[in-house]
Amino acid sequence: SLAFTGSPLFDGVNLTIERGEKVGLVGRNGSGKSTLLRLIEGSVKPDSGAVSLQRGVHSAYLSQEVPHELPGTVFDVVASGSREYVDLITRNPSPSDRLLHEGTPPLREELDRIHDNLDTEGVWYKREQVNKSLSQLGLDTDRDFRSLSSGLKRQVLLKRALVGEPDILLLDEPTNHMDIDSIKELEQMMAQFAGAIIFVTHDRMFLQRIATRIVEIDRGRLFDQTCDYETFLARRSAARESEETQNALFDKKLQQEEHWVRGGIKARRTRNEGRVRELQRMREMRRSRRERPGTVKMEALEAERSGTLVAKADNISFNYGGTQIISDLSTTILKGDRIGILGPNGSGKTTLLRILLGVLSPEAGTIRRGANLQISYFDQLLGQLD
């Protein structure tokens, strides 16, 4: 069980995960999906009950938040996911710097000893694992992690989670910021992973393709089904219909009992004390019932009509850090267009969007926008900016 404020997120729930299962966690925003991952990972402790892993089993956790100021190179970040590598380097600091300046026989002997230890304990193998993992991304291992786009950071953090060869992968929105090709590679990796995977996603197709088991968090309880997502939806619909029927019957009986107990003098004289106690129990059950949240209905009011032009770009260019992101681009966007911007992580999709909206200015070329525009921009990192 666990509660922060108000109703508990988890009310005495039980869950067992077996090796090889691909478990998709679903539920409304705020229902506790990310919290359940952190409970399993160990960074959050339950108010009561226990979370336990088999001896020797370890997990790796990928948060949905992308850290902006994580220091170090790409290699450093990925290597930090290997506990053995970090432990060995920590226990065997290299004397190479002193060796360059002093070059004494004792230092050379110390260096040989450390290299022998590292080779024996497998640190070179771990280094090769990191390099091989990064070569698949096509990234310079010495590149500063903070200079990467959000999508590339996400992929590097996933490699960090995998390099430690975990038995359990805990993935919170793993497809966030990823391009289409990266998502396909992620699907292949998850399908081939031999351990257990517990993941949260709002991508219905990704969930349908990967999950072999669906666990929904609903009002502090778990609705657990070993099936794909489409089958889960059908079973959930049937379960909710049954719940609504049972609740309606219960409420009708409660209303009848309330009417009876508030009857006339004759009824009060002859009432059954056991029946009164049962009514009190029913009242308590009704008070403790957690209703399913409603559905928000939204209507958008059309603003004052503008012309058909939204934005027109003429020969725009933009460089970032000495790299040309956009070169001599011209395009016209008209009212009613629905435009998807595609490209690999780091290719400049977000930059182009910001230029078109006026958040950034092009280094060459011009942008013309239509009259009476009302723009709402939802940034992948900062949220909504009007």
FENVEN-V53113 format. One record per residue. N is the residue number from 1. RES is the residue in one letter. SS is DSSP state (@ for helix, = for strand, . for the rest). Layout:
BEGIN
n | res | ss
N | RES | SS
N | RES | SS
END
This chain:
BEGIN
n | res | ss
1 | S | .
2 | L | =
3 | A | .
4 | F | .
5 | T | .
6 | G | .
7 | S | .
8 | P | .
9 | L | .
10 | F | =
11 | D | .
12 | G | .
13 | V | .
14 | N | .
15 | L | .
16 | T | .
17 | I | .
18 | E | .
19 | R | .
20 | G | .
21 | E | .
22 | K | =
23 | V | =
24 | G | =
25 | L | =
26 | V | =
27 | G | .
28 | R | .
29 | N | .
30 | G | .
31 | S | .
32 | G | .
33 | K | @
34 | S | @
35 | T | @
36 | L | @
37 | L | @
38 | R | @
39 | L | @
40 | I | @
41 | E | @
42 | G | .
43 | S | .
44 | V | .
45 | K | .
46 | P | .
47 | D | .
48 | S | .
49 | G | .
50 | A | .
51 | V | .
52 | S | .
53 | L | .
54 | Q | .
55 | R | .
56 | G | .
57 | V | .
58 | H | .
59 | S | =
60 | A | =
61 | Y | =
62 | L | =
63 | S | .
64 | Q | .
65 | E | .
66 | V | .
67 | P | .
68 | H | .
69 | E | .
70 | L | .
71 | P | .
72 | G | .
73 | T | =
74 | V | @
75 | F | @
76 | D | @
77 | V | @
78 | V | @
79 | A | @
80 | S | .
81 | G | .
82 | S | .
83 | R | @
84 | E | @
85 | Y | @
86 | V | @
87 | D | @
88 | L | @
89 | I | @
90 | T | @
91 | R | @
92 | N | .
93 | P | .
94 | S | .
95 | P | .
96 | S | @
97 | D | @
98 | R | @
99 | L | @
100 | L | @
101 | H | @
102 | E | .
103 | G | .
104 | T | .
105 | P | @
106 | P | @
107 | L | @
108 | R | @
109 | E | @
110 | E | @
111 | L | @
112 | D | @
113 | R | @
114 | I | @
115 | H | @
116 | D | @
117 | N | @
118 | L | @
119 | D | @
120 | T | @
121 | E | @
122 | G | .
123 | V | @
124 | W | @
125 | Y | @
126 | K | @
127 | R | @
128 | E | @
129 | Q | @
130 | V | @
131 | N | @
132 | K | @
133 | S | @
134 | L | @
135 | S | @
136 | Q | .
137 | L | .
138 | G | .
139 | L | .
140 | D | .
141 | T | .
142 | D | .
143 | R | .
144 | D | =
145 | F | @
146 | R | @
147 | S | @
148 | L | .
149 | S | .
150 | S | @
151 | G | @
152 | L | @
153 | K | @
154 | R | @
155 | Q | @
156 | V | @
157 | L | @
158 | L | @
159 | K | @
160 | R | @
161 | A | @
162 | L | @
163 | V | @
164 | G | .
165 | E | .
166 | P | .
167 | D | .
168 | I | =
169 | L | =
170 | L | =
171 | L | =
172 | D | =
173 | E | .
174 | P | .
175 | T | .
176 | N | .
177 | H | .
178 | M | .
179 | D | .
180 | I | @
181 | D | @
182 | S | @
183 | I | @
184 | K | @
185 | E | @
186 | L | @
187 | E | @
188 | Q | @
189 | M | @
190 | M | @
191 | A | @
192 | Q | @
193 | F | .
194 | A | .
195 | G | .
196 | A | =
197 | I | =
198 | I | =
199 | F | =
200 | V | =
201 | T | .
202 | H | .
203 | D | .
204 | R | @
205 | M | @
206 | F | @
207 | L | @
208 | Q | @
209 | R | @
210 | I | @
211 | A | .
212 | T | .
213 | R | =
214 | I | =
215 | V | =
216 | E | =
217 | I | =
218 | D | =
219 | R | .
220 | G | .
221 | R | =
222 | L | =
223 | F | =
224 | D | =
225 | Q | =
226 | T | .
227 | C | .
228 | D | .
229 | Y | @
230 | E | @
231 | T | @
232 | F | @
233 | L | @
234 | A | @
235 | R | @
236 | R | @
237 | S | @
238 | A | @
239 | A | @
240 | R | @
241 | E | @
242 | S | @
243 | E | @
244 | E | @
245 | T | @
246 | Q | @
247 | N | @
248 | A | @
249 | L | @
250 | F | @
251 | D | @
252 | K | @
253 | K | @
254 | L | @
255 | Q | @
256 | Q | @
257 | E | @
258 | E | @
259 | H | @
260 | W | @
261 | V | @
262 | R | .
263 | G | .
264 | G | .
265 | I | @
266 | K | @
267 | A | @
268 | R | @
269 | R | @
270 | T | @
271 | R | .
272 | N | .
273 | E | @
274 | G | @
275 | R | @
276 | V | @
277 | R | @
278 | E | @
279 | L | @
280 | Q | @
281 | R | @
282 | M | @
283 | R | @
284 | E | @
285 | M | @
286 | R | @
287 | R | @
288 | S | @
289 | R | .
290 | R | .
291 | E | .
292 | R | .
293 | P | .
294 | G | .
295 | T | .
296 | V | .
297 | K | .
298 | M | .
299 | E | .
300 | A | .
301 | L | .
302 | E | .
303 | A | .
304 | E | .
305 | R | .
306 | S | .
307 | G | .
308 | T | .
309 | L | =
310 | V | =
311 | A | =
312 | K | =
313 | A | =
314 | D | =
315 | N | =
316 | I | =
317 | S | =
318 | F | =
319 | N | =
320 | Y | =
321 | G | .
322 | G | .
323 | T | =
324 | Q | =
325 | I | =
326 | I | =
327 | S | =
328 | D | =
329 | L | =
330 | S | =
331 | T | =
332 | T | =
333 | I | =
334 | L | =
335 | K | .
336 | G | .
337 | D | .
338 | R | .
339 | I | .
340 | G | .
341 | I | .
342 | L | .
343 | G | .
344 | P | .
345 | N | .
346 | G | .
347 | S | .
348 | G | .
349 | K | @
350 | T | @
351 | T | @
352 | L | @
353 | L | @
354 | R | @
355 | I | @
356 | L | @
357 | L | @
358 | G | .
359 | V | .
360 | L | .
361 | S | .
362 | P | .
363 | E | .
364 | A | =
365 | G | =
366 | T | =
367 | I | =
368 | R | =
369 | R | =
370 | G | .
371 | A | .
372 | N | .
373 | L | .
374 | Q | .
375 | I | .
376 | S | .
377 | Y | =
378 | F | =
379 | D | =
380 | Q | .
381 | L | .
382 | L | .
383 | G | =
384 | Q | =
385 | L | =
386 | D | .
END
